[in-house]
Amino acid sequence: MAGRLPASLLLPLHRLPGPCHAATHRRRALKDLVSEALDVFFDVRKVPGLKKKPSTSELVDWLKLLMADNIGEAVLRERDPTKAIPPLAGALVKNEQDVHLLERLAFMSRRGNR
């Protein structure tokens, strides 16, 4: 009996989420991030006038950066016209002219929403 903890101490520990819950949450967050990132990726690929459409390689690089900077899917889902350029877009769009094109489109979008 001397080595056992009272039930009042064990009960709160029993209610803590285990590593299984944390892993499930991380997988769900990653799945949501990838889903939103793919939507943005395909939207950027549809932009008319791009010299070089983003490829799978740019998508993978961009996803790594998003995860490293802890940018969640909610930021990508926002799609606020005043922030038309996705975060860390330089990883998606490597051509300087294409970056300027996206900036001009974002500027025009902001002006149109006034």
MDTraj code that builds the backbone (N, CA, C; nanometers):
import mdtraj as md
import numpy as np

residues = "MET ALA GLY ARG LEU PRO ALA SER LEU LEU LEU PRO LEU HIS ARG LEU PRO GLY PRO CYS HIS ALA ALA THR HIS ARG ARG ARG ALA LEU LYS ASP LEU VAL SER GLU ALA LEU ASP VAL PHE PHE ASP VAL ARG LYS VAL PRO GLY LEU LYS LYS LYS PRO SER THR SER GLU LEU VAL ASP TRP LEU LYS LEU LEU MET ALA ASP ASN ILE GLY GLU ALA VAL LEU ARG GLU ARG ASP PRO THR LYS ALA ILE PRO PRO LEU ALA GLY ALA LEU VAL LYS ASN GLU GLN ASP VAL HIS LEU LEU GLU ARG LEU ALA PHE MET SER ARG ARG GLY ASN ARG".split()
xyz = np.array([
    [0.0824, -0.1192, 0.0000],
    [0.0000, 0.0000, 0.0000],
    [0.0868, 0.1255, 0.0000],
    [0.2068, 0.1192, 0.0562],
    [0.2921, 0.2363, 0.0672],
    [0.3401, 0.2840, -0.0690],
    [0.3527, 0.1955, -0.1683],
    [0.4040, 0.2331, -0.2996],
    [0.2968, 0.2817, -0.3959],
    [0.1720, 0.2761, -0.3592],
    [0.0633, 0.3150, -0.4498],
    [0.0272, 0.4610, -0.4308],
    [-0.0071, 0.5258, -0.5428],
    [-0.0512, 0.6654, -0.5374],
    [-0.2007, 0.6706, -0.5118],
    [-0.2469, 0.7730, -0.4410],
    [-0.3910, 0.7869, -0.4192],
    [-0.4632, 0.8109, -0.5522],
    [-0.5856, 0.7672, -0.5593],
    [-0.6662, 0.7800, -0.6812],
    [-0.6821, 0.9256, -0.7234],
    [-0.6845, 1.0178, -0.6282],
    [-0.7011, 1.1599, -0.6621],
    [-0.5838, 1.2112, -0.7451],
    [-0.4662, 1.1515, -0.7306],
    [-0.3513, 1.1907, -0.8119],
    [-0.3513, 1.1197, -0.9471],
    [-0.4023, 1.0016, -0.9524],
    [-0.4013, 0.9242, -1.0767],
    [-0.5084, 0.9694, -1.1747],
    [-0.6212, 1.0127, -1.1242],
    [-0.7327, 1.0490, -1.2111],
    [-0.6979, 1.1599, -1.3096],
    [-0.6335, 1.2710, -1.2662],
    [-0.5980, 1.3739, -1.3651],
    [-0.5011, 1.3213, -1.4709],
    [-0.4097, 1.2344, -1.4325],
    [-0.3155, 1.1783, -1.5294],
    [-0.3878, 1.0925, -1.6322],
    [-0.4905, 1.0259, -1.5890],
    [-0.5674, 0.9400, -1.6789],
    [-0.6360, 1.0217, -1.7894],
    [-0.6685, 1.1465, -1.7603],
    [-0.7416, 1.2295, -1.8562],
    [-0.6509, 1.3017, -1.9557],
    [-0.5194, 1.2975, -1.9365],
    [-0.4287, 1.3632, -2.0301],
    [-0.4300, 1.2903, -2.1638],
    [-0.4293, 1.3658, -2.2725],
    [-0.4249, 1.2983, -2.4020],
    [-0.2912, 1.2277, -2.4188],
    [-0.2964, 1.1092, -2.4666],
    [-0.1745, 1.0318, -2.4870],
    [-0.1075, 1.0675, -2.6181],
    [0.0057, 1.0064, -2.6438],
    [0.0780, 1.0353, -2.7675],
    [-0.0040, 1.0002, -2.8912],
    [-0.0953, 0.9075, -2.8761],
    [-0.1806, 0.8691, -2.9890],
    [-0.2656, 0.9879, -3.0335],
    [-0.3209, 1.0626, -2.9381],
    [-0.4035, 1.1792, -2.9709],
    [-0.3205, 1.2879, -3.0373],
    [-0.2006, 1.3106, -2.9863],
    [-0.1135, 1.4133, -3.0443],
    [-0.0740, 1.3761, -3.1870],
    [-0.0420, 1.2502, -3.2097],
    [-0.0044, 1.2055, -3.3445],
    [-0.1226, 1.2179, -3.4400],
    [-0.2408, 1.1850, -3.3929],
    [-0.3605, 1.1973, -3.4768],
    [-0.3853, 1.3429, -3.5127],
    [-0.3681, 1.4310, -3.4149],
    [-0.3869, 1.5744, -3.4396],
    [-0.2853, 1.6249, -3.5419],
    [-0.1586, 1.5841, -3.5277],
    [-0.0546, 1.6267, -3.6228],
    [-0.0844, 1.5764, -3.7631],
    [-0.1276, 1.4515, -3.7738],
    [-0.1612, 1.3966, -3.9066],
    [-0.2766, 1.4737, -3.9694],
    [-0.3778, 1.5052, -3.8896],
    [-0.4927, 1.5794, -3.9410],
    [-0.4504, 1.7195, -3.9841],
    [-0.3676, 1.7854, -3.9029],
    [-0.3201, 1.9201, -3.9367],
    [-0.2366, 1.9170, -4.0644],
    [-0.1522, 1.8154, -4.0788],
    [-0.0700, 1.8029, -4.1992],
    [-0.1574, 1.7765, -4.3213],
    [-0.2569, 1.6907, -4.3056],
    [-0.3488, 1.6614, -4.4165],
    [-0.4226, 1.7882, -4.4592],
    [-0.4699, 1.8670, -4.3624],
    [-0.5402, 1.9916, -4.3932],
    [-0.4470, 2.0916, -4.4615],
    [-0.3225, 2.1004, -4.4127],
    [-0.2249, 2.1911, -4.4735],
    [-0.1975, 2.1518, -4.6182],
    [-0.1746, 2.0246, -4.6423],
    [-0.1465, 1.9780, -4.7788],
    [-0.2660, 2.0040, -4.8694],
    [-0.3862, 1.9807, -4.8202],
    [-0.5064, 2.0039, -4.9004],
    [-0.5182, 2.1506, -4.9413],
    [-0.5022, 2.2410, -4.8447],
    [-0.5101, 2.3844, -4.8758],
    [-0.3945, 2.4278, -4.9651],
    [-0.2751, 2.3743, -4.9392],
    [-0.1583, 2.4097, -5.0205],
    [-0.1791, 2.3660, -5.1652],
    [-0.2385, 2.2503, -5.1855],
    [-0.2664, 2.2046, -5.3222],
    [-0.3654, 2.2973, -5.3917],
    [-0.4671, 2.3425, -5.3186],
    [-0.5631, 2.4372, -5.3771],
    [-0.4920, 2.5646, -5.4225],
    [-0.4055, 2.6188, -5.3357],
    [-0.3317, 2.7407, -5.3700],
    [-0.2375, 2.7137, -5.4868],
    [-0.1678, 2.6012, -5.4825],
    [-0.0737, 2.5629, -5.5882],
    [-0.1435, 2.5600, -5.7241],
    [-0.2587, 2.4950, -5.7313],
    [-0.3299, 2.4870, -5.8592],
    [-0.3874, 2.6225, -5.9003],
    [-0.4261, 2.7052, -5.8026],
    [-0.4711, 2.8412, -5.8352],
    [-0.3571, 2.9222, -5.8963],
    [-0.2375, 2.9109, -5.8387],
    [-0.1220, 2.9836, -5.8926],
    [-0.0894, 2.9323, -6.0321],
    [-0.0986, 2.8029, -6.0525],
    [-0.0701, 2.7461, -6.1856],
    [-0.1682, 2.7978, -6.2915],
    [-0.2895, 2.8369, -6.2498],
    [-0.3907, 2.8862, -6.3443],
    [-0.3718, 3.0330, -6.3814],
    [-0.2823, 3.1034, -6.3115],
    [-0.2634, 3.2462, -6.3381],
    [-0.2143, 3.2634, -6.4815],
    [-0.2901, 3.3383, -6.5629],
    [-0.2473, 3.3573, -6.7023],
    [-0.1236, 3.4467, -6.7097],
    [-0.0345, 3.4135, -6.7993],
    [0.0823, 3.4971, -6.8220],
    [0.2073, 3.4566, -6.7467],
    [0.2002, 3.3512, -6.6658],
    [0.3202, 3.3063, -6.5956],
    [0.4210, 3.2514, -6.6961],
    [0.5461, 3.2904, -6.6808],
    [0.6526, 3.2381, -6.7669],
    [0.6783, 3.0910, -6.7355],
    [0.6783, 3.0582, -6.6057],
    [0.7042, 2.9202, -6.5632],
    [0.6047, 2.8838, -6.4538],
    [0.5154, 2.7950, -6.4871],
    [0.4189, 2.7495, -6.3871],
    [0.4929, 2.6682, -6.2803],
    [0.4493, 2.6791, -6.1543],
    [0.5150, 2.6010, -6.0492],
    [0.5027, 2.4508, -6.0771],
    [0.6092, 2.3790, -6.0491],
    [0.6104, 2.2341, -6.0703],
    [0.5967, 2.1619, -5.9364],
    [0.5943, 2.0309, -5.9432],
    [0.5857, 1.9499, -5.8219],
    [0.7036, 1.9777, -5.7295],
    [0.8203, 1.9989, -5.7874],
    [0.9396, 2.0288, -5.7075],
    [0.9190, 2.1561, -5.6253],
    [0.8647, 2.2606, -5.6885],
    [0.8369, 2.3847, -5.6148],
    [0.7308, 2.3613, -5.5077],
    [0.6318, 2.2791, -5.5377],
    [0.5280, 2.2476, -5.4392],
    [0.5893, 2.1817, -5.3159],
    [0.6757, 2.0840, -5.3377],
    [0.7388, 2.0135, -5.2252],
    [0.8249, 2.1099, -5.1435],
    [0.9036, 2.1926, -5.2119],
    [0.9862, 2.2920, -5.1408],
    [0.8991, 2.3864, -5.0592],
    [0.7895, 2.4320, -5.1190],
    [0.6988, 2.5256, -5.0524],
    [0.6357, 2.4611, -4.9288],
    [0.5917, 2.3358, -4.9427],
    [0.5326, 2.2654, -4.8286],
    [0.6333, 2.2529, -4.7140],
    [0.7576, 2.2224, -4.7468],
    [0.8609, 2.2124, -4.6424],
    [0.8769, 2.3457, -4.5695],
    [0.8773, 2.4550, -4.6452],
    [0.8904, 2.5874, -4.5832],
    [0.7693, 2.6214, -4.4969],
    [0.6496, 2.5898, -4.5458],
    [0.5282, 2.6163, -4.4678],
    [0.5333, 2.5424, -4.3344],
    [0.5762, 2.4155, -4.3391],
    [0.5840, 2.3367, -4.2158],
    [0.6946, 2.3893, -4.1246],
    [0.8083, 2.4273, -4.1810],
    [0.9197, 2.4784, -4.0997],
    [0.8822, 2.6088, -4.0298],
    [0.8008, 2.6914, -4.0959],
    [0.7580, 2.8193, -4.0374],
    [0.6264, 2.8079, -3.9602],
    [0.5765, 2.6858, -3.9442],
    [0.4506, 2.6609, -3.8721],
    [0.3346, 2.7423, -3.9279],
    [0.3276, 2.7518, -4.0582],
    [0.2155, 2.8205, -4.1225],
    [0.1066, 2.7167, -4.1440],
    [-0.0063, 2.7384, -4.0809],
    [-0.1142, 2.6408, -4.0856],
    [-0.2064, 2.6596, -4.2040],
    [-0.2942, 2.5633, -4.2187],
    [-0.3881, 2.5659, -4.3309],
    [-0.4832, 2.6844, -4.3226],
    [-0.5095, 2.7341, -4.2034],
    [-0.6016, 2.8475, -4.1895],
    [-0.5471, 2.9710, -4.2601],
    [-0.4156, 2.9886, -4.2573],
    [-0.3534, 3.1032, -4.3252],
    [-0.3733, 3.0904, -4.4758],
    [-0.3604, 2.9693, -4.5270],
    [-0.3782, 2.9476, -4.6707],
    [-0.5254, 2.9574, -4.7100],
    [-0.6128, 2.9134, -4.6215],
    [-0.7561, 2.9134, -4.6511],
    [-0.8129, 3.0549, -4.6528],
    [-0.7479, 3.1451, -4.5817],
    [-0.7967, 3.2822, -4.5656],
    [-0.8344, 3.3453, -4.6995],
    [-0.7485, 3.3373, -4.7966],
    [-0.7708, 3.3890, -4.9315],
    [-0.8218, 3.5331, -4.9314],
    [-0.7686, 3.6123, -4.8419],
    [-0.8023, 3.7540, -4.8333],
    [-0.7463, 3.8250, -4.9565],
    [-0.8291, 3.8989, -5.0307],
    [-0.7801, 3.9665, -5.1512],
    [-0.6654, 4.0634, -5.1246],
    [-0.6562, 4.1165, -5.0031],
    [-0.5452, 4.2067, -4.9734],
    [-0.4150, 4.1295, -4.9526],
    [-0.4262, 3.9985, -4.9423],
    [-0.3082, 3.9128, -4.9277],
    [-0.3119, 3.8069, -5.0378],
    [-0.3328, 3.8503, -5.1602],
    [-0.3520, 3.7572, -5.2709],
    [-0.2296, 3.6707, -5.2970],
    [-0.1130, 3.7186, -5.2597],
    [0.0071, 3.6388, -5.2791],
    [0.0198, 3.5438, -5.1605],
    [0.0314, 3.4144, -5.1870],
    [0.0414, 3.3196, -5.0755],
    [0.1703, 3.3396, -4.9958],
    [0.1699, 3.3000, -4.8693],
    [0.2917, 3.3134, -4.7898],
    [0.4049, 3.2312, -4.8506],
    [0.5252, 3.2860, -4.8449],
    [0.6450, 3.2196, -4.8957],
    [0.6329, 3.1843, -5.0440],
    [0.5665, 3.2719, -5.1192],
    [0.5397, 3.2459, -5.2612],
    [0.6668, 3.2355, -5.3441],
    [0.7759, 3.2899, -5.2955],
    [0.9016, 3.2812, -5.3686],
    [0.9472, 3.1383, -5.3906],
    [0.9020, 3.0468, -5.3069],
    [0.9356, 2.9055, -5.3260],
    [0.8525, 2.8443, -5.4382],
    [0.7329, 2.9001, -5.4603],
    [0.6460, 2.8491, -5.5674],
    [0.6802, 2.9106, -5.7022],
    [0.7036, 3.0396, -5.7012],
    [0.7260, 3.1142, -5.8253],
    [0.8711, 3.1609, -5.8250],
    [0.9520, 3.0995, -5.9088],
    [1.0968, 3.1264, -5.9077],
    [1.1364, 3.2394, -6.0019],
    [1.0561, 3.2639, -6.1030],
    [1.0882, 3.3651, -6.2032],
    [1.0512, 3.5033, -6.1495],
    [1.1442, 3.5977, -6.1574],
    [1.1205, 3.7315, -6.1023],
    [1.0035, 3.8014, -6.1716],
    [0.9891, 3.7820, -6.3010],
    [0.8765, 3.8429, -6.3734],
    [0.7441, 3.7863, -6.3237],
    [0.7430, 3.6571, -6.2911],
    [0.6204, 3.5957, -6.2402],
    [0.5856, 3.6489, -6.1013],
    [0.6873, 3.6736, -6.0199],
    [0.6633, 3.7327, -5.8872],
    [0.6003, 3.8708, -5.9041],
    [0.6548, 3.9508, -5.9965],
    [0.5986, 4.0844, -6.0220],
    [0.4559, 4.0739, -6.0754],
    [0.4292, 3.9741, -6.1588],
    [0.2936, 3.9534, -6.2104],
    [0.1973, 3.9256, -6.0952],
    [0.2357, 3.8370, -6.0037],
    [0.1494, 3.8078, -5.8886],
    [0.1286, 3.9316, -5.8021],
    [0.2343, 4.0105, -5.7847],
    [0.2213, 4.1340, -5.7062],
    [0.1258, 4.2319, -5.7735],
    [0.1354, 4.2448, -5.9055],
    [0.0439, 4.3347, -5.9780],
    [-0.0998, 4.2854, -5.9674],
    [-0.1193, 4.1552, -5.9810],
    [-0.2546, 4.1002, -5.9684],
    [-0.3103, 4.1239, -5.8279],
    [-0.2263, 4.1090, -5.7266],
    [-0.2702, 4.1345, -5.5888],
    [-0.3071, 4.2809, -5.5717],
    [-0.2256, 4.3706, -5.6283],
    [-0.2524, 4.5139, -5.6199],
    [-0.3853, 4.5469, -5.6876],
    [-0.4060, 4.4922, -5.8077],
    [-0.5313, 4.5180, -5.8804],
    [-0.6503, 4.4613, -5.8042],
    [-0.6325, 4.3468, -5.7412],
    [-0.7398, 4.2860, -5.6631],
    [-0.7758, 4.3739, -5.5440],
    [-0.6735, 4.4297, -5.4782],
    [-0.6997, 4.5186, -5.3635],
    [-0.7744, 4.6431, -5.4076],
    [-0.7341, 4.7002, -5.5212],
    [-0.8006, 4.8214, -5.5705],
    [-0.9443, 4.7928, -5.6105],
    [-0.9678, 4.6767, -5.6682],
    [-1.1026, 4.6405, -5.7120],
    [-1.1979, 4.6144, -5.5976],
    [-1.1447, 4.5822, -5.4799],
    [-1.2286, 4.5509, -5.3642],
    [-1.2551, 4.6709, -5.2752],
    [-1.2188, 4.7887, -5.3198],
    [-1.2426, 4.9090, -5.2382],
    [-1.3816, 4.9595, -5.2554],
])
top = md.Topology()
chain = top.add_chain()
for i, resn in enumerate(residues, 1):
    res = top.add_residue(resn, chain, resSeq=i)
    for name in ("N", "CA", "C"):
        top.add_atom(name, md.element.get_by_symbol(name[0]), res)
traj = md.Trajectory(xyz[None], top)
